[in-house]
């Protein structure tokens, strides 16, 4: 989770996959909690398709 540099006051997540590639949030979130929730859902989806 990190502050979004191009949209101050918002947050984005990034997930590093086992192969070294990185998936980044397609959207900026108004709260850190919102970004964390989104990241958790993406991680569940990525695990389900692995």
PDB file of N, CA, C and O in Angstrom, chain B, residues numbered from 101:
ATOM      1  N   UNK B 101       0.843  -1.162   0.000  1.00  0.00           N
ATOM      2  CA  UNK B 101       0.000   0.000   0.000  1.00  0.00           C
ATOM      3  C   UNK B 101       0.890   1.226   0.000  1.00  0.00           C
ATOM      4  O   UNK B 101       1.837   1.322   0.779  1.00  0.00           O
ATOM      5  N   UNK B 102       0.580   2.146  -0.867  1.00  0.00           N
ATOM      6  CA  UNK B 102       1.409   3.351  -0.932  1.00  0.00           C
ATOM      7  C   UNK B 102       0.548   4.531  -1.370  1.00  0.00           C
ATOM      8  O   UNK B 102      -0.420   4.366  -2.113  1.00  0.00           O
ATOM      9  N   UNK B 103       0.914   5.723  -0.901  1.00  0.00           N
ATOM     10  CA  UNK B 103       0.223   6.908  -1.407  1.00  0.00           C
ATOM     11  C   UNK B 103       0.427   6.999  -2.916  1.00  0.00           C
ATOM     12  O   UNK B 103       1.483   6.641  -3.437  1.00  0.00           O
ATOM     13  N   UNK B 104      -0.583   7.476  -3.595  1.00  0.00           N
ATOM     14  CA  UNK B 104      -0.526   7.600  -5.050  1.00  0.00           C
ATOM     15  C   UNK B 104       0.173   8.914  -5.401  1.00  0.00           C
ATOM     16  O   UNK B 104      -0.354   9.984  -5.095  1.00  0.00           O
ATOM     17  N   UNK B 105       1.340   8.860  -6.033  1.00  0.00           N
ATOM     18  CA  UNK B 105       2.085  10.087  -6.303  1.00  0.00           C
ATOM     19  C   UNK B 105       1.401  11.039  -7.283  1.00  0.00           C
ATOM     20  O   UNK B 105       1.585  12.253  -7.193  1.00  0.00           O
ATOM     21  N   UNK B 106       0.614  10.503  -8.218  1.00  0.00           N
ATOM     22  CA  UNK B 106      -0.037  11.382  -9.189  1.00  0.00           C
ATOM     23  C   UNK B 106      -1.412  11.871  -8.736  1.00  0.00           C
ATOM     24  O   UNK B 106      -2.020  12.711  -9.400  1.00  0.00           O
ATOM     25  N   UNK B 107      -1.906  11.349  -7.606  1.00  0.00           N
ATOM     26  CA  UNK B 107      -3.187  11.789  -7.053  1.00  0.00           C
ATOM     27  C   UNK B 107      -3.040  11.928  -5.535  1.00  0.00           C
ATOM     28  O   UNK B 107      -3.401  11.012  -4.797  1.00  0.00           O
ATOM     29  N   UNK B 108      -2.518  13.058  -5.064  1.00  0.00           N
ATOM     30  CA  UNK B 108      -2.304  13.238  -3.629  1.00  0.00           C
ATOM     31  C   UNK B 108      -3.570  12.961  -2.816  1.00  0.00           C
ATOM     32  O   UNK B 108      -4.678  13.319  -3.217  1.00  0.00           O
ATOM     33  N   UNK B 109      -3.376  12.315  -1.664  1.00  0.00           N
ATOM     34  CA  UNK B 109      -4.492  11.994  -0.788  1.00  0.00           C
ATOM     35  C   UNK B 109      -5.184  10.691  -1.117  1.00  0.00           C
ATOM     36  O   UNK B 109      -6.188  10.348  -0.492  1.00  0.00           O
ATOM     37  N   UNK B 110      -4.660   9.952  -2.099  1.00  0.00           N
ATOM     38  CA  UNK B 110      -5.243   8.656  -2.454  1.00  0.00           C
ATOM     39  C   UNK B 110      -4.180   7.562  -2.324  1.00  0.00           C
ATOM     40  O   UNK B 110      -2.993   7.846  -2.161  1.00  0.00           O
ATOM     41  N   UNK B 111      -4.625   6.324  -2.399  1.00  0.00           N
ATOM     42  CA  UNK B 111      -3.737   5.177  -2.213  1.00  0.00           C
ATOM     43  C   UNK B 111      -3.905   4.174  -3.342  1.00  0.00           C
ATOM     44  O   UNK B 111      -4.976   4.055  -3.937  1.00  0.00           O
ATOM     45  N   UNK B 112      -2.828   3.459  -3.624  1.00  0.00           N
ATOM     46  CA  UNK B 112      -2.842   2.355  -4.587  1.00  0.00           C
ATOM     47  C   UNK B 112      -2.074   1.183  -3.982  1.00  0.00           C
ATOM     48  O   UNK B 112      -1.202   1.366  -3.133  1.00  0.00           O
ATOM     49  N   UNK B 113      -2.407  -0.001  -4.426  1.00  0.00           N
ATOM     50  CA  UNK B 113      -1.684  -1.198  -3.997  1.00  0.00           C
ATOM     51  C   UNK B 113      -0.925  -1.758  -5.171  1.00  0.00           C
ATOM     52  O   UNK B 113      -1.200  -1.437  -6.327  1.00  0.00           O
ATOM     53  N   UNK B 114       0.041  -2.606  -4.852  1.00  0.00           N
ATOM     54  CA  UNK B 114       0.697  -3.410  -5.881  1.00  0.00           C
ATOM     55  C   UNK B 114       1.022  -4.758  -5.262  1.00  0.00           C
ATOM     56  O   UNK B 114       1.388  -4.855  -4.091  1.00  0.00           O
ATOM     57  N   UNK B 115       0.878  -5.793  -6.077  1.00  0.00           N
ATOM     58  CA  UNK B 115       1.106  -7.170  -5.634  1.00  0.00           C
ATOM     59  C   UNK B 115       2.208  -7.756  -6.499  1.00  0.00           C
ATOM     60  O   UNK B 115       2.104  -7.782  -7.725  1.00  0.00           O
ATOM     61  N   UNK B 116       3.268  -8.229  -5.844  1.00  0.00           N
ATOM     62  CA  UNK B 116       4.339  -8.888  -6.592  1.00  0.00           C
ATOM     63  C   UNK B 116       4.031 -10.380  -6.642  1.00  0.00           C
ATOM     64  O   UNK B 116       3.860 -11.025  -5.608  1.00  0.00           O
ATOM     65  N   UNK B 117       3.964 -10.914  -7.846  1.00  0.00           N
ATOM     66  CA  UNK B 117       3.655 -12.320  -8.050  1.00  0.00           C
ATOM     67  C   UNK B 117       4.910 -13.172  -7.903  1.00  0.00           C
ATOM     68  O   UNK B 117       6.029 -12.658  -7.916  1.00  0.00           O
ATOM     69  N   UNK B 118       4.712 -14.470  -7.764  1.00  0.00           N
ATOM     70  CA  UNK B 118       5.838 -15.383  -7.578  1.00  0.00           C
ATOM     71  C   UNK B 118       6.837 -15.333  -8.720  1.00  0.00           C
ATOM     72  O   UNK B 118       8.030 -15.554  -8.510  1.00  0.00           O
ATOM     73  N   UNK B 119       6.366 -15.047  -9.927  1.00  0.00           N
ATOM     74  CA  UNK B 119       7.274 -14.997 -11.077  1.00  0.00           C
ATOM     75  C   UNK B 119       8.028 -13.665 -11.175  1.00  0.00           C
ATOM     76  O   UNK B 119       8.811 -13.451 -12.100  1.00  0.00           O
ATOM     77  N   UNK B 120       7.778 -12.770 -10.205  1.00  0.00           N
ATOM     78  CA  UNK B 120       8.475 -11.486 -10.173  1.00  0.00           C
ATOM     79  C   UNK B 120       7.714 -10.349 -10.822  1.00  0.00           C
ATOM     80  O   UNK B 120       8.072  -9.184 -10.645  1.00  0.00           O
ATOM     81  N   UNK B 121       6.663 -10.671 -11.576  1.00  0.00           N
ATOM     82  CA  UNK B 121       5.873  -9.601 -12.192  1.00  0.00           C
ATOM     83  C   UNK B 121       5.033  -8.901 -11.123  1.00  0.00           C
ATOM     84  O   UNK B 121       4.808  -9.441 -10.040  1.00  0.00           O
ATOM     85  N   UNK B 122       4.583  -7.707 -11.441  1.00  0.00           N
ATOM     86  CA  UNK B 122       3.835  -6.901 -10.482  1.00  0.00           C
ATOM     87  C   UNK B 122       2.481  -6.524 -11.071  1.00  0.00           C
ATOM     88  O   UNK B 122       2.384  -6.087 -12.218  1.00  0.00           O
ATOM     89  N   UNK B 123       1.438  -6.702 -10.262  1.00  0.00           N
ATOM     90  CA  UNK B 123       0.093  -6.263 -10.624  1.00  0.00           C
ATOM     91  C   UNK B 123      -0.171  -4.999  -9.810  1.00  0.00           C
ATOM     92  O   UNK B 123      -0.016  -5.001  -8.589  1.00  0.00           O
ATOM     93  N   UNK B 124      -0.571  -3.919 -10.486  1.00  0.00           N
ATOM     94  CA  UNK B 124      -0.835  -2.649  -9.809  1.00  0.00           C
ATOM     95  C   UNK B 124      -2.333  -2.335  -9.840  1.00  0.00           C
ATOM     96  O   UNK B 124      -3.050  -2.711 -10.768  1.00  0.00           O
ATOM     97  N   UNK B 125      -2.774  -1.642  -8.808  1.00  0.00           N
ATOM     98  CA  UNK B 125      -4.180  -1.242  -8.729  1.00  0.00           C
ATOM     99  C   UNK B 125      -4.566  -0.425  -9.955  1.00  0.00           C
ATOM    100  O   UNK B 125      -3.865   0.519 -10.319  1.00  0.00           O
ATOM    101  N   UNK B 126      -5.672  -0.783 -10.588  1.00  0.00           N
ATOM    102  CA  UNK B 126      -6.111  -0.012 -11.744  1.00  0.00           C
ATOM    103  C   UNK B 126      -6.746   1.321 -11.348  1.00  0.00           C
ATOM    104  O   UNK B 126      -6.950   2.190 -12.196  1.00  0.00           O
ATOM    105  N   UNK B 127      -7.058   1.483 -10.063  1.00  0.00           N
ATOM    106  CA  UNK B 127      -7.722   2.686  -9.570  1.00  0.00           C
ATOM    107  C   UNK B 127      -7.004   3.213  -8.339  1.00  0.00           C
ATOM    108  O   UNK B 127      -6.305   2.470  -7.650  1.00  0.00           O
ATOM    109  N   UNK B 128      -7.179   4.492  -8.068  1.00  0.00           N
ATOM    110  CA  UNK B 128      -6.710   5.098  -6.821  1.00  0.00           C
ATOM    111  C   UNK B 128      -7.883   5.074  -5.837  1.00  0.00           C
ATOM    112  O   UNK B 128      -9.033   5.264  -6.232  1.00  0.00           O
ATOM    113  N   UNK B 129      -7.590   4.842  -4.571  1.00  0.00           N
ATOM    114  CA  UNK B 129      -8.624   4.747  -3.541  1.00  0.00           C
ATOM    115  C   UNK B 129      -8.505   5.909  -2.561  1.00  0.00           C
ATOM    116  O   UNK B 129      -7.400   6.347  -2.241  1.00  0.00           O
ATOM    117  N   UNK B 130      -9.646   6.405  -2.087  1.00  0.00           N
ATOM    118  CA  UNK B 130      -9.679   7.564  -1.198  1.00  0.00           C
ATOM    119  C   UNK B 130      -9.133   7.246   0.188  1.00  0.00           C
ATOM    120  O   UNK B 130      -8.671   8.144   0.893  1.00  0.00           O
ATOM    121  N   UNK B 131      -9.182   5.964   0.588  1.00  0.00           N
ATOM    122  CA  UNK B 131      -8.689   5.585   1.912  1.00  0.00           C
ATOM    123  C   UNK B 131      -7.730   4.402   1.798  1.00  0.00           C
ATOM    124  O   UNK B 131      -7.804   3.609   0.860  1.00  0.00           O
ATOM    125  N   UNK B 132      -6.843   4.306   2.764  1.00  0.00           N
ATOM    126  CA  UNK B 132      -5.932   3.162   2.827  1.00  0.00           C
ATOM    127  C   UNK B 132      -6.740   1.871   3.009  1.00  0.00           C
ATOM    128  O   UNK B 132      -6.421   0.846   2.408  1.00  0.00           O
ATOM    129  N   UNK B 133      -7.780   1.928   3.836  1.00  0.00           N
ATOM    130  CA  UNK B 133      -8.618   0.751   4.069  1.00  0.00           C
ATOM    131  C   UNK B 133      -9.291   0.262   2.796  1.00  0.00           C
ATOM    132  O   UNK B 133      -9.384  -0.944   2.565  1.00  0.00           O
ATOM    133  N   UNK B 134      -9.757   1.182   1.975  1.00  0.00           N
ATOM    134  CA  UNK B 134     -10.370   0.801   0.704  1.00  0.00           C
ATOM    135  C   UNK B 134      -9.370   0.121  -0.210  1.00  0.00           C
ATOM    136  O   UNK B 134      -9.692  -0.866  -0.872  1.00  0.00           O
ATOM    137  N   UNK B 135      -8.159   0.650  -0.245  1.00  0.00           N
ATOM    138  CA  UNK B 135      -7.114   0.042  -1.072  1.00  0.00           C
ATOM    139  C   UNK B 135      -6.748  -1.339  -0.539  1.00  0.00           C
ATOM    140  O   UNK B 135      -6.525  -2.263  -1.321  1.00  0.00           O
ATOM    141  N   UNK B 136      -6.683  -1.488   0.787  1.00  0.00           N
ATOM    142  CA  UNK B 136      -6.358  -2.797   1.378  1.00  0.00           C
ATOM    143  C   UNK B 136      -7.442  -3.823   1.066  1.00  0.00           C
ATOM    144  O   UNK B 136      -7.137  -4.974   0.752  1.00  0.00           O
ATOM    145  N   UNK B 137      -8.695  -3.417   1.151  1.00  0.00           N
ATOM    146  CA  UNK B 137      -9.798  -4.321   0.834  1.00  0.00           C
ATOM    147  C   UNK B 137      -9.723  -4.776  -0.620  1.00  0.00           C
ATOM    148  O   UNK B 137      -9.887  -5.959  -0.918  1.00  0.00           O
ATOM    149  N   UNK B 138      -9.479  -3.842  -1.507  1.00  0.00           N
ATOM    150  CA  UNK B 138      -9.346  -4.180  -2.924  1.00  0.00           C
ATOM    151  C   UNK B 138      -8.182  -5.132  -3.152  1.00  0.00           C
ATOM    152  O   UNK B 138      -8.311  -6.104  -3.895  1.00  0.00           O
ATOM    153  N   UNK B 139      -7.047  -4.859  -2.518  1.00  0.00           N
ATOM    154  CA  UNK B 139      -5.871  -5.726  -2.676  1.00  0.00           C
ATOM    155  C   UNK B 139      -6.170  -7.135  -2.182  1.00  0.00           C
ATOM    156  O   UNK B 139      -5.772  -8.112  -2.816  1.00  0.00           O
ATOM    157  N   UNK B 140      -6.871  -7.246  -1.052  1.00  0.00           N
ATOM    158  CA  UNK B 140      -7.232  -8.569  -0.531  1.00  0.00           C
ATOM    159  C   UNK B 140      -8.090  -9.342  -1.528  1.00  0.00           C
ATOM    160  O   UNK B 140      -7.875 -10.534  -1.749  1.00  0.00           O
ATOM    161  N   UNK B 141      -9.059  -8.661  -2.126  1.00  0.00           N
ATOM    162  CA  UNK B 141      -9.931  -9.332  -3.106  1.00  0.00           C
ATOM    163  C   UNK B 141      -9.146  -9.748  -4.348  1.00  0.00           C
ATOM    164  O   UNK B 141      -9.358 -10.840  -4.874  1.00  0.00           O
ATOM    165  N   UNK B 142      -8.246  -8.890  -4.821  1.00  0.00           N
ATOM    166  CA  UNK B 142      -7.413  -9.239  -5.979  1.00  0.00           C
ATOM    167  C   UNK B 142      -6.531 -10.442  -5.656  1.00  0.00           C
ATOM    168  O   UNK B 142      -6.373 -11.335  -6.489  1.00  0.00           O
ATOM    169  N   UNK B 143      -5.956 -10.471  -4.457  1.00  0.00           N
ATOM    170  CA  UNK B 143      -5.083 -11.591  -4.089  1.00  0.00           C
ATOM    171  C   UNK B 143      -5.879 -12.904  -4.055  1.00  0.00           C
ATOM    172  O   UNK B 143      -5.383 -13.939  -4.501  1.00  0.00           O
ATOM    173  N   UNK B 144      -7.093 -12.865  -3.536  1.00  0.00           N
ATOM    174  CA  UNK B 144      -7.939 -14.062  -3.538  1.00  0.00           C
ATOM    175  C   UNK B 144      -8.223 -14.532  -4.960  1.00  0.00           C
ATOM    176  O   UNK B 144      -8.169 -15.726  -5.252  1.00  0.00           O
ATOM    177  N   UNK B 145      -8.526 -13.580  -5.840  1.00  0.00           N
ATOM    178  CA  UNK B 145      -8.808 -13.924  -7.238  1.00  0.00           C
ATOM    179  C   UNK B 145      -7.566 -14.500  -7.923  1.00  0.00           C
ATOM    180  O   UNK B 145      -7.658 -15.480  -8.662  1.00  0.00           O
ATOM    181  N   UNK B 146      -6.412 -13.891  -7.678  1.00  0.00           N
ATOM    182  CA  UNK B 146      -5.177 -14.376  -8.290  1.00  0.00           C
ATOM    183  C   UNK B 146      -4.846 -15.791  -7.801  1.00  0.00           C
ATOM    184  O   UNK B 146      -4.398 -16.628  -8.585  1.00  0.00           O
ATOM    185  N   UNK B 147      -5.062 -16.054  -6.525  1.00  0.00           N
ATOM    186  CA  UNK B 147      -4.815 -17.403  -5.982  1.00  0.00           C
ATOM    187  C   UNK B 147      -5.767 -18.413  -6.593  1.00  0.00           C
ATOM    188  O   UNK B 147      -5.378 -19.547  -6.875  1.00  0.00           O
ATOM    189  N   UNK B 148      -7.011 -18.011  -6.798  1.00  0.00           N
ATOM    190  CA  UNK B 148      -8.023 -18.922  -7.332  1.00  0.00           C
ATOM    191  C   UNK B 148      -7.724 -19.308  -8.789  1.00  0.00           C
ATOM    192  O   UNK B 148      -8.089 -20.396  -9.234  1.00  0.00           O
ATOM    193  N   UNK B 149      -7.069 -18.425  -9.514  1.00  0.00           N
ATOM    194  CA  UNK B 149      -6.783 -18.709 -10.918  1.00  0.00           C
ATOM    195  C   UNK B 149      -5.394 -19.291 -11.137  1.00  0.00           C
ATOM    196  O   UNK B 149      -5.033 -19.642 -12.260  1.00  0.00           O
ATOM    197  N   UNK B 150      -4.616 -19.393 -10.066  1.00  0.00           N
ATOM    198  CA  UNK B 150      -3.240 -19.906 -10.183  1.00  0.00           C
ATOM    199  C   UNK B 150      -3.208 -21.406 -10.281  1.00  0.00           C
ATOM    200  O   UNK B 150      -2.132 -21.995 -10.384  1.00  0.00           O
TER     201      UNK B 150
END
